[in-house]
Amino acid sequence: MPAKQPKKSVAPSMPLATAGEVVDYRDSWRIFKIMAEFVEGFQLLNSVKKEVTVLGSARLSSNSKYYEVARELGRLLAKGGFSTITGGGPGIMEAANRGAFEGGGESVGLNIQLPFEQRTNPYVKKSAAFHYFFTRKVMLTSPANASVFFPGGFGTLDEFFEVVDSMELGHMAESPVILVGKDFWMPLVNFVRQQSARGVDSIPESIIDKWHIVETAEEAYEFIKDTTDRPNTFVTYGNAPREGRADWQLFRIMAELVSGFEFLTKLEENVTVLGTKSILPGSTYYRAAEELGRLLAGQKLTVVTGGGPGVMEAANKGAFNAGGESIGINMRMEKGERVNQYVTKSIGFFFPFVRKLIITAPSKAFIFFPGGFGTLHQLFEILTLQETGKIASMPTLLYGKEFWEPLLDYIRSLYEDWKTISRSNQDLVQVVDRPEDALNFLK
């Protein structure tokens, strides 16, 4: 009788070593917990109208001038018949909820359950708590008739870039985007304009020109007061919002999660490479991404990308030509999927938030090439998950010092000047200028 083969085991710490800890895709029962969060969120948001989402740092104290601005904005929104939605925690969130509460308006808090306690502030009238960041972000951003961003840390920047990315791609209806605090936001806006728009042509400048940078609650409210309540399209299907019944859309979300989790269980030792689709073959960054893909394949590491053109194609091409695994996790459009020819395995999604979950869940490391809103959103999402302890620290590399250095300066200012992140969190990212340097970090 042949000897019994030992079962292939997964170390208990494995989920904490990957971005998959946010959703342990090896535990299929987690899907039901995710869907329960969607149901609870939908039920809550169906009870409010004229939603305005206010986001900002939990670390800013009641002595901050921005606390008072957010409080006054909450009061103005209440008087105008708007519902104020925040993350439900302290700082800016408390201030906006407080103003709405004092003004007799609807005050909603969508809190996140963290390894360290984050209390719901006392000015919230209706609330829901979420374990998963991505379900909470869908609820915070998709129903908003306007989005107001105060100074904040990685979480605020993640939410900001998610909103503007979703609007650019047509996954979310256009609505006012208001940035409070010129000193805080102008360096970031300048980075996006100079580096992403003009430097690598990843976004049109006309989108940046639509953002409203203000200093006072009254200025912010001027851009909100005439907005009309639109039907809640909490999720998207295809390349544009659809107003189908939420319960039917929940089944579609669940189906995509099941397919995505099943796909992920077949992958091992993965590195995710992200960057703009606008990089052309033969360019410096294209050649670097291609060489990186080749080097990763040489180390028996699977290359995971968004499956499209530009940086994604280059990394897939390098891995493919070296005989390695080359994975594309892409969006499905109404006219079909866009997958480059160097992908050996692929999967597509209609729901952008499911795709973003799946593209990050299996990875041991992340390498970000120059890019636009989508690249920046995924960068700050990964940093937020590491900062909050939802995932363990892992190699998070920015390729190209010339492109990324202004953003690194901005991240340092979040600690040194604004105190919206801790000292240790400003060092979560490293910059490399050669594919070989990236590989050395991974080793």
ABEGO torsion letter per residue (X at the ends): XBBBBBBBBBBAAAAAABAAAABBAABAAAAAAAAAAAAAAAAAAAABBGBBBBBEBAABBAABAAAAAAAAAAAAAAAAGBBBBBAGBBEAAAAAAAAAAAAGBBBBBBBBBBABBBBBBAABABBBBBABAAAAAAAAAAABABBBBBBBBAAAAAAAAAAAAAAAAGABBBBBBBBBGAAAAAAAAAAAAAAAAAAAGABBAAAAAABBBBABAAAAAAAAAABBBBBBBABBBEABBBABBAAAAAAAAAAAAAAAAAAAAABBGBBBBBEBAABBBGBAAAAAAAAAAAAAAAAGBBBBBAGBBEAAAAAAAAAAAAGBBBBBBBBBBAAEBBBBAABABBBBBABAAAAAAAAAAABABBBBBBBBAAAAAAAAAAAAAAAAGABBBBBBBBBGAAAAAAAAAAAAAAAAAAGABBAAAAAABBBBABAAAAAAAAX
